Amino acid sequence: MQPRGLSHVRNFGGNIRFRPRKRYLPRDEEDVLRILDEHRTGPIRVIGAGHSWSGGIETSDALVDLRHFRRIRIHPDRRRVSVGAGCRIAELLAHLARRGLTLPSIGLIARQTVAGAIATGTHGSGRHSMSHYVESVRIACYGKNGEAEVRRVDSGQALRAARCSVGALGVVLEVTLKCVPQYYVRERCVWRAGLDAILDNESAAPLQQFYLIPHTWAYLEHERSVAVDNHRSSIAMLYRAYWLIVIDVLLHLGIKLTASLLRSRRLVDFIYRRLLPVCIFPQWRVTDRSDRQLLMRHDLFRHLEMEVFVPREKLRPALALVSDILRAADNADYEISAGAHDRIRALDLQDALENIRGSYSHHYPICVRRVLPDDTLISMASCHGMEEQDWYAVSLITFTHPRLPFQNVAHFLATTMAPLFNARLHWGKWFPLNARQIEDSYPGLAAFRAICAQFDPQGVFRNQYLEEALFRTSDYQ
Ligand SMILES: Cc1cc2nc3c(=O)[nH]c(=O)nc-3n(C[C@H](O)[C@H](O)[C@H](O)COP(=O)(O)OP(=O)(O)OC[C@H]3O[C@@H](n4cnc5c(N)ncnc54)[C@H](O)[C@@H]3O)c2cc1C
């Protein structure tokens, strides 16, 4: 296990770039313990697939890559699978599928590592996040006397913390997850009159996700439910090809070309008003295996994303605010609603709003996904210490460069939505808030910090992102 050379490390989105002093590819747990012994002043960070936009992987000292930890073991009860931390989700899904099994919940892509995905509460739609389904974790951390050790965490608050820890407890070596019999998903895409129509259909299509389309501000529902029988539709192959070519490639190419390269607001408008409607075929109802249907090639074009979670009771005003602010950013003369105006005035952020007016034209559908309450301390859908309710993840994506105009608008939305709606930001996506701003939204944060102190008393696993987002509550800490 020789440390690798001093090359730069870059994440998927290209917004994180750094040079660690040492980069390790350990082959077994003993190797990991040696790294922890050697770098006990830190910071030690782990990299998965590098698909986060937040700064979790950054370190000036030791970067650990667990790509050799890929062993998969299905338990005899066929309800649990233990998997090496560095195994990619795609590899795990393929292994499970060959045995008639799958994961209860996945995100839009499967390129992430298992430990990377659970570290940030990665989620899909209509189920809990992946973190919720973690049954136990093996983790390399520090003991009371500062010696490196491996702990198995399988119950209580420590498990709730380890299920989604942003890597703050130590190096996750192996994860045991629930698995379920393979299931099929029936879906279609259909335009809806508004949010009410979408929510009315939620119980009939519990795996639904929906999109708020910029420029037209129309609602498109990806209506999805578990199919009653595991039978693949005859047009499933054609549908997969259509989705890949028309949506994943051509639509994204069109958006990238018009918004990012030509910077033409009119052409982006044309795409959403004229082209997108003719690309949607609501009469196509297609059933396919869950891991084919739920995944997209969302990773073909590099982008930057921030995702804001709001509790169900706040979804309506939150979406109204998002669309109001994006319209004001697009058109300096746009008059925001009285409700949004009052909310912004209550926060004394009128000047900040004036600063972003007319500065940025949003050009990508806003995807909204429902995540059921998680039994964790700090995943975005965690309900620890509060009344259980579903959370809705609202995603904001940009393809344009420079990214600053988008970041200014996203920052404004994050700073308004956190206090107004108890909103939480995805730990793996662009993260412009600090620990003071998020504290009130996470009743489990104090318990999480206490568990971190037991696993990492010297803060070896903390980097600047973790310090700012999770731990530092005053300027002087
Ligand atoms: C195209 C694209 C699509 C996406 N779609 C979704 C989606 O549908 N839903 C969703 O919720 N998210 C989505 N994401 C976000 C992504 O799932 C998360 O950011 C996830 O954390 C990335 O996993 P990774 O393996 O790349 O981890 P990395 O980005 O490499 O690391 C993420 C964090 O986990 C820590 N970590 C990684 N491995 C370990 C370990 N073994 N021990 C301790 N800490 C560790 C890292 O230090 C870092 O803090 C998407 C991202 C992209 C780029």
The ligand as an SDF file (V2000), in Angstrom:
LIG
                    3D

 53 58  0  0  0  0  0  0  0  0999 V2000
  -24.6610   13.1070  -11.8290 C   0  0  0  0  0  0  0  0  0  0  0  0
  -24.9980   12.9950  -10.3590 C   0  0  0  0  0  0  0  0  0  0  0  0
  -26.2480   12.5260   -9.9810 C   0  0  0  0  0  0  0  0  0  0  0  0
  -26.5820   12.4330   -8.6330 C   0  0  0  0  0  0  0  0  0  0  0  0
  -27.8170   11.9820   -8.2880 N   0  0  0  0  0  0  0  0  0  0  0  0
  -28.1890   11.9490   -6.9880 C   0  0  0  0  0  0  0  0  0  0  0  0
  -29.4700   11.5110   -6.5950 C   0  0  0  0  0  0  0  0  0  0  0  0
  -30.2920   11.1030   -7.4270 O   0  0  0  0  0  0  0  0  0  0  0  0
  -29.7970   11.5460   -5.2770 N   0  0  0  0  0  0  0  0  0  0  0  0
  -28.9250   11.9940   -4.3380 C   0  0  0  0  0  0  0  0  0  0  0  0
  -29.2750   12.0440   -3.1650 O   0  0  0  0  0  0  0  0  0  0  0  0
  -27.6660   12.3720   -4.6760 N   0  0  0  0  0  0  0  0  0  0  0  0
  -27.2970   12.3520   -5.9670 C   0  0  0  0  0  0  0  0  0  0  0  0
  -26.0260   12.7490   -6.3050 N   0  0  0  0  0  0  0  0  0  0  0  0
  -25.0920   13.0710   -5.2220 C   0  0  0  0  0  0  0  0  0  0  0  0
  -24.2830   11.8360   -4.8140 C   0  0  0  0  0  0  0  0  0  0  0  0
  -25.1050   10.7050   -4.6540 O   0  0  0  0  0  0  0  0  0  0  0  0
  -23.6180   12.0870   -3.4700 C   0  0  0  0  0  0  0  0  0  0  0  0
  -22.8960   13.2740   -3.5140 O   0  0  0  0  0  0  0  0  0  0  0  0
  -22.7110   10.9290   -3.0370 C   0  0  0  0  0  0  0  0  0  0  0  0
  -22.2020   11.2490   -1.7610 O   0  0  0  0  0  0  0  0  0  0  0  0
  -21.5510   10.6930   -3.9950 C   0  0  0  0  0  0  0  0  0  0  0  0
  -20.9310    9.4650   -3.6790 O   0  0  0  0  0  0  0  0  0  0  0  0
  -19.3850    9.2570   -3.9870 P   0  0  0  0  0  0  0  0  0  0  0  0
  -19.0930    7.7910   -3.8930 O   0  0  0  0  0  0  0  0  0  0  0  0
  -19.0170    9.9400   -5.2260 O   0  0  0  0  0  0  0  0  0  0  0  0
  -18.7470    9.9650   -2.7260 O   0  0  0  0  0  0  0  0  0  0  0  0
  -17.7210   11.2030   -2.6760 P   0  0  0  0  0  0  0  0  0  0  0  0
  -18.3310   12.3490   -3.3660 O   0  0  0  0  0  0  0  0  0  0  0  0
  -16.3970   10.7730   -3.1040 O   0  0  0  0  0  0  0  0  0  0  0  0
  -17.7330   11.4590   -1.0990 O   0  0  0  0  0  0  0  0  0  0  0  0
  -18.8760   11.9310   -0.4620 C   0  0  0  0  0  0  0  0  0  0  0  0
  -18.6140   12.0500    1.0380 C   0  0  0  0  0  0  0  0  0  0  0  0
  -18.5230   10.7460    1.5980 O   0  0  0  0  0  0  0  0  0  0  0  0
  -17.2980   10.6020    2.2830 C   0  0  0  0  0  0  0  0  0  0  0  0
  -16.8800    9.1990    2.1210 N   0  0  0  0  0  0  0  0  0  0  0  0
  -16.8040    8.5050    0.9730 C   0  0  0  0  0  0  0  0  0  0  0  0
  -16.4120    7.2400    1.2420 N   0  0  0  0  0  0  0  0  0  0  0  0
  -16.2540    7.1550    2.5800 C   0  0  0  0  0  0  0  0  0  0  0  0
  -15.8370    6.1270    3.4780 C   0  0  0  0  0  0  0  0  0  0  0  0
  -15.5280    4.9040    3.0400 N   0  0  0  0  0  0  0  0  0  0  0  0
  -15.7640    6.4060    4.7940 N   0  0  0  0  0  0  0  0  0  0  0  0
  -16.0720    7.6450    5.2600 C   0  0  0  0  0  0  0  0  0  0  0  0
  -16.4610    8.6530    4.4700 N   0  0  0  0  0  0  0  0  0  0  0  0
  -16.5490    8.4040    3.1430 C   0  0  0  0  0  0  0  0  0  0  0  0
  -16.3650   11.5860    1.6110 C   0  0  0  0  0  0  0  0  0  0  0  0
  -15.2830   11.9290    2.4510 O   0  0  0  0  0  0  0  0  0  0  0  0
  -17.3010   12.7440    1.3610 C   0  0  0  0  0  0  0  0  0  0  0  0
  -17.4710   13.4920    2.5270 O   0  0  0  0  0  0  0  0  0  0  0  0
  -25.6450   12.8200   -7.6380 C   0  0  0  0  0  0  0  0  0  0  0  0
  -24.3910   13.2680   -8.0100 C   0  0  0  0  0  0  0  0  0  0  0  0
  -24.0660   13.3550   -9.3600 C   0  0  0  0  0  0  0  0  0  0  0  0
  -22.7040   13.8440   -9.7620 C   0  0  0  0  0  0  0  0  0  0  0  0
  1  2  1  0
  2  3  1  0
  2 52  2  0
  3  4  2  0
  4  5  1  0
  4 50  1  0
  5  6  2  0
  6  7  1  0
  6 13  1  0
  7  8  2  0
  7  9  1  0
  9 10  1  0
 10 11  2  0
 10 12  1  0
 12 13  2  0
 13 14  1  0
 14 15  1  0
 14 50  1  0
 15 16  1  0
 16 17  1  0
 16 18  1  0
 18 19  1  0
 18 20  1  0
 20 21  1  0
 20 22  1  0
 22 23  1  0
 23 24  1  0
 24 25  2  0
 24 26  1  0
 24 27  1  0
 27 28  1  0
 28 29  2  0
 28 30  1  0
 28 31  1  0
 31 32  1  0
 32 33  1  0
 33 34  1  0
 33 48  1  0
 34 35  1  0
 35 36  1  0
 35 46  1  0
 36 37  1  0
 36 45  1  0
 37 38  2  0
 38 39  1  0
 39 40  1  0
 39 45  2  0
 40 41  1  0
 40 42  2  0
 42 43  1  0
 43 44  2  0
 44 45  1  0
 46 47  1  0
 46 48  1  0
 48 49  1  0
 50 51  2  0
 51 52  1  0
 52 53  1  0
M  END
$$$$
